[in-house]
Amino acid sequence: MSEWYERSFGADYLLIYKHRDWDHAHEEVNKLVSWMKLVQEADLLDVGCGMGRHSLALADLGFRVTGFDLSVKLLDEARRKDEQAKVRFIHGDMRELPFGDGEFDVTVNLFTSFGYFNEEKDNLQVLRELRRVLRPNGRFVIDYLNPCYVRDHLVHQSIRQDDEAGCTIIETREADEHWVKKHIELRFEHEVRHYFEQVRLYPVAWFEKALSGAGLELTDICGDYDGAAYDELKSKRLIMAGKVRI
């Protein structure tokens, strides 16, 4: 049986998450680039780019962007949105990036596109791959969920109607010490489709150790895209930035 991330990021993902805002993605990357002082016109790899919202926004700012994702369907949508072919979109598994050593100046992993794998060694392998494809002066960004905030503010169930698609979307969530998990049910008139998502709830201490072990140095921790200070209890996001460890 295939893994959940091989099943969930398909055509129905575009239906479930069609409310995600492309303009908001532009605002996020503008703020991120500003506080990180990233040099534009750099070679940038967006790992887990999905439908390309942030990849295209970064390309608009002048970066030479490669978007990378496992989902063929989401990459097709990204290419459809990229009418001027500003981004190079590549398919593959983030545990084995199909790029040469030191090919990029910057890697970004945005909107919690990390911590999907059951085996911790696989999540660690992703960090090693990010280090491998970065140049000696390379920078990285990992935009992750804040585990404490997720546990304290979890909405256990939400239900919404999509009249255009003719379905009801029911999302049921649970969180424990190690995972946040979501069961998604799409109810159509004559069919019900089910999906599952899960993300590891890694704290800052885990990332500090794991990044160091991968050859990366964590230099900045923020709670939002504007560079606001990270508060373990109040911040919605855990945004980490750093560089190749010398």
N, C-alpha and C positions, 0 to 999 in steps of 0.2 A: 504493500500500500504506500502511496506517495506521501510525502511530508505535507503538513498543513500549508506551508508557504508556497508549495507547488500547486495547491488547489485553490487557495483563497485569492490570489492576485490575478484574477482573470476578468472576464467581461462583467460579472456581477460586482466586482470591486468598484468598477466605474459607476455603477448604479448606487451602491451603498454609500460611497464617499463623494458623490458628485457635487455636494455642497462645499467642498474645499475650494478656497478662493485663490484664483491666480493673482489677483492684485495684491492680496495679502502676502503671497510668496515674494513679490517684488519688494514690498516694505521690509520683510524679514531679512532678505539678503543685503539690502542697502544698509540696514542697521548693523548687521554682522560684519560686513566689509569695513564699515566705518570704525567700529571699536577694535577690530583686530588689526586695522591698518594693513590690510592685504594689498599687495602690489597688483594692480590690474594689468592685463595682457599676459598674466602668468598662465602656465598650463595647469588646469584644474580638473580633478577627477571627482565626480559626484557619484558616490557608491550607494546603491539603493535609490536610484533616481526616480523610480516609479514612472508616472505619466509626464515627468519632465518639468514640473512647475518651477522648481528652484534652479534646475539646469538652464532653462531658458532665461530666467531672471539674471543669472550670473553672466550668461553670454551677452545680455543687453548691457551689462556694466563693463564689457571689454575683455573678460577672461576667455581664454581658449578652452572651451569646456568639452569634456568627454562624460557622457552620462552612461551609467552602467547598472544593469538590473537583470534579475533572473526571469522576470515575466515578459514573455514575448508580446502578450496582449497589451500590457502597459507601455512597452517600448513602441509598439505600433501607434498607440494613442499619442505618445510623445512626438513621434515623427510627424504625425498628422498636424499637431499643433505648431510644429517648427516649420512654418511655411517657407522660410528663407534658408533652411538647412544650416543654421548657425551652430548647432551642436552635433558632435559625433556620438551617436547612440550605439552601445555595444551590449550584446547579450552574454550572460555568464553567471557563474557562482562566485560570490564575494570571498569565499575561502580559497579560491585559486584564480586570482586576477590575471587575465590574459595580456599583461603588459610587461614591458621590460623593466629591469631594475633601474630606479632613479629616473623614471619617465616624467614625473610630475613635480610641480612646485608646491601644489596644495592638494590635499584630499579633504572632502567634506562628506559627512554621513549625517543626513538631516531627517528631522521628523520621526525620530525613533525607528531608524532602519538598522538597529543593532540588537543583539541579544535574543535572536529567534531560535537558536539551536539548542536541542536538548542536552547535548554534550558540551561541557564547558570548554573542552579542548578546541571545539570548532569556533566558538566565539573568540578565544585567544588567537586562533589561526587568522581570523579576520584582521586583528590588530597587527599581527606580524606581516600580513600582506600589505596593509597600509604603509607600514614602515618600508617594506621592500621597494615599493614603487615611488617612494619619495626621494627627492634629491637631498644631498647632505645638508642643505639649508632649508629643507622643506617644512611646511606648516600643515597642521591638521585641525579639523573641527569635528566634534561629535555632539550632535544635538539629541539629547536623550530625555526620557521622562524622569521626573523626580520621584523616586520610590516612596518616600514618606508621604508626599502630597497625594500620590495615587491611592495609597492605602487609606488615608484619612478622608478623602473626598470622593471615593468611588461611588458612581451612580450604578446601582446594581442592575437596574433594568430600564431601558428606554424603548418606546414604541412610536413609530411615526408612519404616516401614510404617504406613499408616493403615487399620486393620482395619475401622473403621466405614464408611469410604468405599470400601473394597475396592480400594485402590491403593497403589503404591509411589511415593514422592516422591524424586527424585534431583536434587540441586542441585550444579552444577559452577561454580566461581568462578575468576576470574583478575583480576589487577590489574597495571597498568603505571604509568607516570609520570602519566598523565592520567585514567585511568578505573578503576573497579572494575566488573566485569561478571559477571552470573550467568545461567546457562542452567538452566532448570527443566524437568524431564521428569516427567509424571504417567503412570504405567503402570497401566492398568486391564486387566482380563482380555481384553477384545476391542478395546481402543483405547489409543493413546498420544497425549498432548497435550503440546505444547511451548510454553514461554514464555521471554522474555528480559527482563532488567532491566539498567540501567546507571546509574551515578552518577559525576559528575565528582569528581576528587580535588583539590579546591581547598585550598591551604594558607591559613594565617591572613593572610599578606601579600596574597594575592589579595583576600580579604574586606575588609581594611582599605582598599585602594585602591578596590574596587568600591562599598563602602558609602558612602565619602566622595563618590564621583562621583555617587551616587544621592541625595545630600543627607541621609545618615544618619551618625551619629557612633557608632563602636564604643567603649563604655565599660567593658565587662566581658567577660572570657574565662574560662570554667570548663571543667573536665574531667568534670563530673558534675552531676546535677540538684541536689545538695546544696551547690553553690557551691565545690567543691574546686578547688584551683589546677590550671590546665591544664599538663600535661606532654606535650610533643610526642611523646615516645617511649612513655609509659606510659598516658596517658589514653585511655579507649575512646571518649569523645565530645569534640566541640568545640562547646561551647555559648556562643554569642555574644549579648550583649545591648547595647542602646544606646538612643539617642534621636534625635529629629529634630535635624539640625544647624542651628544658628542662624547 
